């Protein structure tokens, strides 16, 4: 007996909810995760639910979608690793277990122009540090067609995934990828540095659901207070920044630890869909001020 697309999604959502899987890699609810998995497996665009909701699904297709949901539950891998695709600001990116699933709130700021007041004709070189699968580097190149973007990461595996995305979006001439431990191999000066670094504190790392532990630990763990990478970054960044440059830094839920580590630092906190305590902006002047 055939089942409709929406019926299959509702069934999948109930299974995901009953299994207690964790979300946060592109979806926030069991229904949204189920819709992603089912629509992808059936070959429908992820934004096409309204158009196909009442369509019947052949038994073989329904069984294939159910098998994918079962794999999601059994493996506890993020859906993006199963579909090999994640979306950020409407742009598709390839991803696999070699790189963290892209979900940076900095992507919102690139899309809505929140950073633009600090930019200008002087903004020619952009660095995406800890580029992972290259999504922010690609989005920056799309947002500002006149800039050159460097994407740096410590992980050769992540850079291999980033290469797929740079090539996929035809940005080989404007996005350069290279290996660097923090800023060690970086050659500024840059007019804008974007960074979504490893910032999860050790207590939070120990409590992460399996879905997050499926990601490279290198991309998540930030030491006891989550600020190990950030400390080194803020110390070294001014030497790689032009005089009018700014650094846009994501620190997730670590605002308290950030404030404790840098009590005198003058930061501009930027509004995102998760609030105004996830991403901050620092001028070069603020970083070199006594």
N, C-alpha and C positions, 0 to 999 in steps of 0.2 A: 504494500500500500504506500502510495506516494505521500510525502510530507512537504509542506511549503517551506520556503526559505526562512521565513520568520519563525515558523514552528521549530525548525531545526536549530535556529539560533537560541530560542527560548530554552529548548532542551539542553543545549550545550552550556548555556549560562547557568542553569540549575546544577549541572554536573560540576562545573568549575567552582561554583559557590559551595556546594556540598563537600568538595575535596579540599577546600581551604587554601587554594593557590593564592599567591601574592601578586599584586599588580604594580604598576608604576613604570613600566617600560614602553609607554605609548598609550596605555589605557589606564583607567582608574576604577573600572567596575567590571563585574563578571559579564554583564551584557555586552559591553563594548569589546571586551576581549573575545567573546564568543562570536560577535559579528565579524571581527577581523579574521579569525581563523576560518569561519564558515565561508564568508564571501571570497576569501583568498583561495580556498580549496576548490570552490565552485567556479573560479575564474571570473568573478564579477569585480568591478572596481570597488574599492573600499568605501566610496561615497555614494554607492548606487543602491543602498538598502531600500529606500522608498520606491525605487523603480521596480525592484524584483521581489519585494517582500512576500507577495502572494503567489509567486511562481511555484509550481510543483517541482520537487527535486526527485530525480529518478533514484530508485533504491540503491544502485551501485554508487552513485555520487554521494548520497546521504551516508552510506557506510564509510566512504573514504573520508568525509568530513568528521564523522564520529571517531574514526581512527586517529585523525590529527589531534582532536580534542583529548583523546585518551593518552596520546604521546605527550601532550602539554602537561597533563596531570601526573603522569608517571615520571617524566624526566625532570619536571620543575624548571625547565629552561624557559626563558622569556619567549613569547610568541615570535619576536623578531628573529631569533635564532632558528626557529622552525620554518619560517617563511623566507628567510634570508633577505628581508626587506624591512626598513623602518622609514617612517615619514616624519619630516621636521618642517614646519611651516609650509606644508603642502608639497614639499619636494621629496622625491623618493631617494633612498640611499640603500646600497647594499651593506649588509652587516653579517658577520658570523662570529664564532666564539673567540676569534683572535682580537676582537676589539669590543669595547664597551658599547652597549646599545645607546645610540644618540638620543638625548633628551634634554640638552642644556637649555636653560631659560635665556641664555644669551641669544639664542636664535630668535626669540620674540623681539628682543631689542634691536636686532639687525633689521627685522621686518617692519617694525613700527616706527623706526627713525628716532628712538629714544637717545641714541648715542650721537646723532647727527649734530646737535648744538656744539659739541666739542671737536668736531671735524671741520674741514675746510679745504681750500685749494692746496694747503700744505700736506694734506693727507694723501700720500702716495704709496707708502709701504705698510703693510699690515702683517702681523705675525699671529698665527693661531697656535699657541703653545699647548702641548698635550692634545694634539689634534685628533687622536683616536682614529675613527673611520673617515676623518676629513670633512665631516658635515659642516662645521662652522667655517672652515676655510672656503668651501664651495659656496656657502650662503653669503659670506662676505664678498667674494668675487662677483656674485650675482647682484648684490645690493649696490656695489660701487664699481661700475664697469671700468673706471680709469685707474684702479689701484692694482698693484702687484701684491700677491698674498704668498706668504711662506707658511707651511704647515710642518711643525716639528713634534716629534714624539720619541720617547726612549725606546719604544717597542718596535722592532723591525716587522713583527707580525701585524701590528696595527697599521703601520705605514703601507704594508702590502694591500690591506683593505682600503685604506685611503686612496691609493693609486687607482683602484677599481672605480671609485666614485669620481675622482678628478677626471679620469678618462671618460666615464659614462656621461658626464655633463660637458664634455668638450672644452675643458679649462686647462689643458696641458700647458698652454702658452702663458697663462697668468697665475697659476698655482704651482709652486715648487715645494716638494716634500723632501725632508731630510731627517736623519736621526740625530737627536740631541738629548743629553741628560740635563733636563731643565734648560737653562740658557747657555750651557757650556759650549755648544757648537754653533750658537747663534751669532750672526754678524749684522748688527744694526747699522745705522739707527733706524728704528721703526717709529712711525707716527701713531700707530694704534697697536696695542697688544691685547689679544683676547685670550683668556685662559680659564678653562674648566678643569682644574687640577684634581689630583687625589686629595680629598679633604675629610673623609669619614674617620671619626675618632675611633680608638681601639675598642672602647666599650660598645659602640654602635656596630662596629665590624663584627664583633662576636655574636651580636644579636640579629644579624641580617638574615632574612628569609633565603631559602635555597635559590630562588630566582636570581638574587643579587650575587650569591656565591658562585653562580655559574659564569659570571663575568670575570675578566682578568683582575686579580687582586691588586696588581700594580696600578690599575686605573682608579682604584677606590681608596685604598688605605693611606691615611695621612698621619699616622703616628698617634701617640697618646691623646693629644688634644686635637688632632686633625690638621695641625698647622705646620707640620714639618716642611712640606714642599713650599708652602706659602712664605714661610720665613726666608728661605733661600731665595725665592723669587723676588720678594720685595727688596732684599738687599742688593741683588744683582741687576734688577730691571733698569734703574736710571742710566746705567752705562750703555744700555741698548736702546734708549729712547731719545727721539729728537726733542728739541726744547719745548715744543707745544704738544708733545705726545701724551696720550692717556692710556691707562691700563684698565681693562674691564675684566673683573675677576668674579667667578662664581664660587660661593662657599656653602651653598645648600643650607642645611639646618645648623650650621656651626657659628651662627652670629655671636653667641655668648663667648665661645672660645676665641673667635677673631678679636672681639673687643678686649678680652683679657690679655691676648698676646700683643695687641697693638693699641694700647689705651690712648696714646697721643696722636694717632694717625687721623688726619682729616679726610674722611671718605664721603663720597656722594652715593647714597643708596638708591637704587633704581627700581621702579615698580615693575613687577612681573605678575603673571597669573597666580603665582604662589605667594605673593606679598612683596613687601619692600625690604626684606631682610635676607634675600638669597643672592643678590648680585650687587656689587659695588663698583664704583669708578674712582680711580686715583690718578691725579695729574702727576707729571714728573716732579713738579715743584713740591707737591705734598710729600713725595717720597724722599726728597733731599732736604726738606726743612728740618732744622734741629728739634 
